[in-house]
Amino acid sequence: MNTFSAILLLFGNLGTTELIVILVVVLLLFGGRKIPELMHGIGKGVRSFKKGMNEIEEEINAPVSKNEEQKKEEGK
């Protein structure tokens, strides 16, 4: 059994009642003030990850464009 099918089996059968119970438990554990702080931190992390991915992609593509410019100059 692969990981994806295990996740589907675990969360695929959750109903509305179970989701409400989970949300109430999370609210009780973290409190009303901590949840927005946690979401803000997660948002910063995702933003940082995307920025890093874009920088890596630009670094990979940058030498290709520099090489193309050099080839165009040599061809002239």
Residue frames as a rotation matrix with the C-alpha (Angstrom) as fourth column:
MET 1
0.587 0.809 0.000 0.00
0.809 -0.587 0.000 0.00
0.000 0.000 -1.000 0.00
ASN 2
-0.347 -0.736 0.581 1.50
0.693 -0.619 -0.370 3.32
0.632 0.275 0.725 -0.99
THR 3
-0.849 -0.101 -0.519 1.40
0.476 -0.574 -0.667 6.48
-0.231 -0.813 0.535 1.09
PHE 4
-0.836 0.548 -0.035 -1.28
-0.501 -0.734 0.458 8.21
0.225 0.401 0.888 -0.97
SER 5
-0.140 0.823 -0.551 -3.77
-0.069 0.547 0.834 5.37
0.988 0.154 -0.020 -0.59
ALA 6
-0.404 -0.047 -0.914 -3.05
0.853 0.343 -0.395 5.22
0.332 -0.938 -0.098 3.16
ILE 7
-0.969 0.058 -0.239 -3.82
0.038 -0.926 -0.377 8.94
-0.243 -0.374 0.895 3.47
LEU 8
-0.555 0.815 -0.167 -7.04
-0.561 -0.217 0.799 8.50
0.615 0.537 0.577 1.50
LEU 9
-0.109 0.503 -0.857 -8.10
0.451 0.794 0.408 5.66
0.886 -0.342 -0.313 3.78
LEU 10
-0.642 -0.210 -0.738 -7.33
0.767 -0.177 -0.617 7.74
-0.001 -0.962 0.275 6.84
PHE 11
-0.783 0.263 -0.564 -9.05
-0.054 -0.932 -0.359 10.98
-0.619 -0.250 0.744 5.78
GLY 12
-0.900 0.411 -0.141 -11.43
-0.150 0.011 0.989 9.77
0.408 0.911 0.052 3.07
ASN 13
-0.276 0.833 -0.480 -14.10
0.643 0.531 0.552 8.63
0.715 -0.156 -0.682 5.49
LEU 14
-0.846 -0.036 -0.531 -14.26
0.460 -0.551 -0.696 11.78
-0.268 -0.834 0.483 7.65
GLY 15
0.010 0.924 0.382 -17.71
0.906 -0.170 0.387 13.23
0.422 0.342 -0.840 7.92
THR 16
0.118 0.131 0.984 -18.91
0.000 -0.991 0.132 16.64
0.993 -0.015 -0.117 9.00
THR 17
0.946 0.303 0.111 -19.23
-0.118 0.004 0.993 15.61
0.301 -0.953 0.039 12.65
GLU 18
0.561 -0.804 -0.197 -15.67
0.815 0.495 0.301 14.31
-0.144 -0.330 0.933 12.80
LEU 19
-0.184 -0.627 0.757 -14.31
0.699 -0.626 -0.348 17.48
0.691 0.465 0.553 11.22
ILE 20
0.448 0.426 0.786 -16.20
-0.233 -0.793 0.563 19.64
0.863 -0.435 -0.256 13.73
VAL 21
0.978 -0.123 -0.171 -14.85
0.206 0.390 0.898 17.57
-0.044 -0.913 0.406 16.63
ILE 22
0.169 -0.976 0.136 -11.29
0.981 0.154 -0.115 17.91
0.091 0.153 0.984 15.27
LEU 23
-0.114 -0.173 0.978 -11.69
0.328 -0.936 -0.127 21.68
0.938 0.306 0.163 14.88
VAL 24
0.793 0.449 0.412 -13.04
-0.251 -0.375 0.892 22.03
0.555 -0.811 -0.184 18.44
VAL 25
0.781 -0.566 -0.264 -10.12
0.594 0.543 0.594 20.01
-0.192 -0.621 0.760 19.83
VAL 26
-0.134 -0.844 0.520 -7.63
0.893 -0.330 -0.307 22.18
0.431 0.423 0.797 17.92
LEU 27
0.174 0.288 0.942 -9.34
-0.033 -0.954 0.298 25.31
0.984 -0.082 -0.157 19.20
LEU 28
0.977 0.206 0.056 -9.20
-0.072 0.069 0.995 24.03
0.201 -0.976 0.082 22.77
LEU 29
0.510 -0.850 -0.134 -5.53
0.850 0.475 0.226 23.04
-0.128 -0.229 0.965 22.47
PHE 30
-0.406 -0.776 0.483 -4.22
0.865 -0.496 -0.069 26.22
0.293 0.390 0.873 20.87
GLY 31
-0.181 0.413 -0.893 -6.78
0.577 -0.691 -0.436 28.83
-0.797 -0.594 -0.113 21.90
GLY 32
0.715 0.627 0.309 -8.37
0.624 -0.375 -0.685 31.52
-0.314 0.683 -0.660 19.78
ARG 33
0.773 -0.447 -0.450 -5.33
-0.436 -0.890 0.136 33.80
-0.461 0.091 -0.882 19.80
LYS 34
-0.158 -0.931 0.329 -2.71
-0.314 0.363 0.877 31.24
-0.936 0.036 -0.349 18.84
ILE 35
0.229 0.302 0.925 -4.46
0.655 0.656 -0.376 29.92
-0.720 0.692 -0.047 15.72
PRO 36
0.994 0.101 0.038 -4.06
0.095 -0.661 -0.744 33.16
-0.051 0.744 -0.667 13.70
GLU 37
0.393 -0.919 -0.021 -0.41
-0.789 -0.349 0.505 33.31
-0.471 -0.181 -0.863 14.78
LEU 38
-0.144 -0.404 0.903 0.10
0.067 0.907 0.416 29.73
-0.987 0.120 -0.104 13.61
MET 39
0.606 0.444 0.660 -1.57
0.675 0.151 -0.722 30.46
-0.420 0.883 -0.208 10.27
HIS 40
0.910 -0.334 -0.246 0.57
-0.392 -0.887 -0.245 33.59
-0.136 0.319 -0.938 9.85
GLY 41
0.031 -0.947 0.319 3.71
-0.645 0.225 0.730 31.54
-0.763 -0.228 -0.604 10.49
ILE 42
0.012 0.055 0.998 2.62
0.499 0.865 -0.053 28.86
-0.867 0.499 -0.017 8.03
GLY 43
0.909 0.375 0.184 1.89
0.354 -0.458 -0.815 31.55
-0.221 0.806 -0.549 5.42
LYS 44
0.586 -0.774 -0.240 5.37
-0.737 -0.632 0.238 33.04
-0.336 0.037 -0.941 5.87
GLY 45
-0.178 -0.669 0.721 6.91
-0.252 0.740 0.624 29.60
-0.951 -0.071 -0.300 5.51
VAL 46
0.348 0.393 0.851 5.01
0.694 0.502 -0.516 28.84
-0.630 0.770 -0.098 2.30
ARG 47
0.991 0.012 -0.135 5.90
-0.066 -0.827 -0.558 32.28
-0.118 0.562 -0.819 0.89
SER 48
0.257 -0.966 0.028 9.57
-0.774 -0.188 0.605 31.74
-0.579 -0.177 -0.796 1.72
PHE 49
-0.129 -0.253 0.959 9.50
0.202 0.940 0.275 28.28
-0.971 0.229 -0.070 0.12
LYS 50
0.703 0.463 0.540 7.94
0.617 -0.020 -0.786 29.61
-0.353 0.886 -0.300 -3.09
LYS 51
0.849 -0.451 -0.274 10.48
-0.495 -0.861 -0.115 32.46
-0.184 0.233 -0.955 -3.21
GLY 52
-0.054 -0.908 0.416 13.31
-0.544 0.376 0.750 29.96
-0.837 -0.186 -0.514 -2.83
MET 53
0.101 0.167 0.981 11.89
0.575 0.795 -0.195 27.77
-0.812 0.583 -0.016 -5.59
ASN 54
0.950 0.278 0.142 11.61
0.281 -0.560 -0.779 30.77
-0.137 0.780 -0.610 -7.93
GLU 55
0.539 -0.823 -0.180 15.20
-0.739 -0.564 0.368 31.82
-0.405 -0.065 -0.912 -7.17
ILE 56
-0.204 -0.594 0.778 16.47
-0.085 0.803 0.591 28.32
-0.975 0.055 -0.214 -7.94
GLU 57
0.452 0.455 0.767 14.50
0.712 0.334 -0.618 28.27
-0.537 0.826 -0.173 -11.20
GLU 58
0.975 -0.123 -0.183 15.96
-0.195 -0.870 -0.452 31.66
-0.104 0.477 -0.873 -12.17
GLU 59
0.153 -0.979 0.135 19.49
-0.701 -0.011 0.713 30.42
-0.697 -0.203 -0.688 -11.39
ILE 60
-0.107 -0.141 0.984 18.94
0.374 0.911 0.172 27.36
-0.921 0.387 -0.045 -13.56
ASN 61
0.640 0.474 0.605 17.54
0.724 -0.107 -0.682 29.37
-0.258 0.874 -0.412 -16.46
ALA 62
0.785 -0.331 -0.524 20.03
-0.265 -0.944 0.198 32.27
-0.560 -0.017 -0.828 -16.19
PRO 63
-0.269 -0.957 0.107 23.10
-0.224 0.170 0.960 30.44
-0.937 0.234 -0.260 -17.58
VAL 64
-0.100 0.301 0.948 21.06
0.835 0.543 -0.084 29.21
-0.541 0.784 -0.306 -20.51
SER 65
0.872 0.478 0.106 20.11
0.462 -0.732 -0.501 32.74
-0.161 0.486 -0.859 -21.52
LYS 66
0.482 -0.782 -0.394 23.72
-0.469 -0.610 0.639 33.97
-0.740 -0.123 -0.661 -21.04
ASN 67
-0.402 -0.628 0.666 25.00
0.220 0.640 0.736 31.17
-0.889 0.442 -0.120 -23.27
GLU 68
0.299 0.601 0.741 22.42
0.897 0.088 -0.434 32.03
-0.326 0.794 -0.513 -25.91
GLU 69
0.927 0.006 -0.375 23.52
-0.046 -0.991 -0.129 35.69
-0.373 0.137 -0.918 -25.85
GLN 70
0.011 -0.998 -0.059 27.16
-0.409 -0.058 0.911 34.65
-0.913 0.014 -0.409 -26.29
LYS 71
-0.311 -0.067 0.948 26.24
0.651 0.711 0.264 32.42
-0.692 0.700 -0.177 -29.23
LYS 72
0.726 0.625 0.286 24.33
0.650 -0.489 -0.581 35.27
-0.223 0.608 -0.762 -30.87
GLU 73
0.709 -0.531 -0.464 27.33
-0.414 -0.846 0.336 37.60
-0.571 -0.046 -0.819 -30.46
GLU 74
-0.309 -0.854 0.420 29.70
-0.113 0.471 0.875 34.98
-0.944 0.223 -0.242 -31.93
GLY 75
0.002 0.415 0.910 27.39
0.829 0.508 -0.234 34.45
-0.560 0.754 -0.343 -34.87
LYS 76
0.867 0.381 -0.322 27.44
0.199 -0.856 -0.477 38.13
-0.457 0.349 -0.818 -35.82
